Amino acid sequence: MLRLKLRLNWMNIGLLHYSVPPVVGGVEAILARHAVLMTEAGHKVSVIAGRGNQFDSRVAFHQIPFVDSVQANVLTVKKELDRGEVSAKFDSLVTEITSRLDPVLNGLDLLIAHNVCSLHKNLALTAALRKRVDRFQRPALILWHHDLAWTTPRYRQELHDGYPWDLIRQDWPGAIQVVVSEFRRGELAALLGKQRDQIRVIPNGVAVTQLLGLNTQTVELIHRLELLTASPLILLPVRITPRKNIELALYIVAELKKYFPDVMLVITGPPGPHNVANREYFARLKSLREQLSLTTRAHFLTDVVDGYLPEDVVYGLFRLADLLLLPSLEEGFGLPLIEASQVKLPVFCSNIDPLRELAGDGAHYFLPESDPKNIASMIRTHVDANSVLQMRMRLRRYDWDRVYKTEIEPLLCESGEDR
């Protein structure tokens, strides 16, 4: 049944832009990421551009030189167009591009054109694509707008009323319009005379795990536990033993959950190896977690990872986390404080001598026997007052995998249904 579902949703998708990597540019990088995400989701993906190379062995590359924005003939025609002249050279170029483009588009279910129908960098390409749309019902078309020539003052002198300049301020028949921000949605709605809700906003993203330099095992763990949805993500990097006072951490998270429904706690270590009573302690902690309704909010990695958890994985979680919590009853040293300090991770820890000796005035302290409500209130105050931390938590939703799952995949499904 799963295989059948995947097959029904499968599409042959083409992505069109003037250039692709290794050409350096924002749209080029975003298009490449889209291509890889769609490929990994099971679609057959190809890119069509005038300049660049095959950037992924799984993604086909169709190079059509006249699709480029700086190809010699394209630049010659653009100079004429910028003066308001539509010559035979333009018509000839449109015909040439059409003849090269048609064979590539014939096998596609869906074409996603990035900026081609909103900028005037190659209006012959825009016109050739419009001729295709007017002649045929396929492939389905998504116009993905990062920039808009008609709303950009520096381009105004290069734009003129009539054909072909009007092509980049018209609502193309049957096309889905996509922009990258609410600001662009407002601009495009006014330009096309459409309602805002008729235009989709799908933001750009960032590969959070790649940005943080996380290894494969860490990334798999993050996706399995959906840690990128946490807000805030609290790290407790300790072995499971009573002196670590982990039950207090669970009570604190239960209180925080009232204010931060997406809070998550990650306990990295296994039960201490030198005392069989630690297993009983672990069982009590899991029972408490269930009583506090924290099954999806507090994760013991020893239940998730078989065997030894490499140091690199723990270090990756330090870089990902928003807060370090260390409610120990006793410590001999307090190594997590040093690790947290090197990745600028705010620390909330017990006010005991070894930890104060290390952290000095750099940590937020509480007594191990404190009311968890008071400790949660301390953490909440810190989060509410820290605009950088708030931005970090809020913008984590722009991780590419999440953007694909919540925004791009539904768009492709809608396009597939239209097909």
Secondary structure, 3 states (H helix, E strand, C coil): CHHHHHHHHCCEEEEECCECCCCCCHHHHHHHHHHHHHHHCCCEEEEEECECCCCCCCCEEEECHHHCCCCHHHHHHHHHHHCCCCCHHHHHHHHHHHHHHHHHHCCCCEEEEECCCCCCCCHHHHHHHHHHHHHCCCCEEEEEECCCHHHCHHHHHHCCCCCCHHHHHCCCCCCEEEECCHHHHHHHHHHHCCCHHHCEECCCCECHHHHCCCCHHHHHHHHHHCHHHCCCEEEECCCECHHHCHHHHHHHHHHHCCCCCCCEEEECCCECCCCCHHHHHHHHHHHHHHHCCCCCCEEEHHHCCCCCCCHHHHHHHHHHCCEEEECCCCCCCCHHHHHHHHCCCCEEEECCHHHHHHHHHHCEEECCCCCHHHHHHHHHHHHHHCHHHHHHHHHHHHEHHHHHHHHHHHHHHHHHHHC
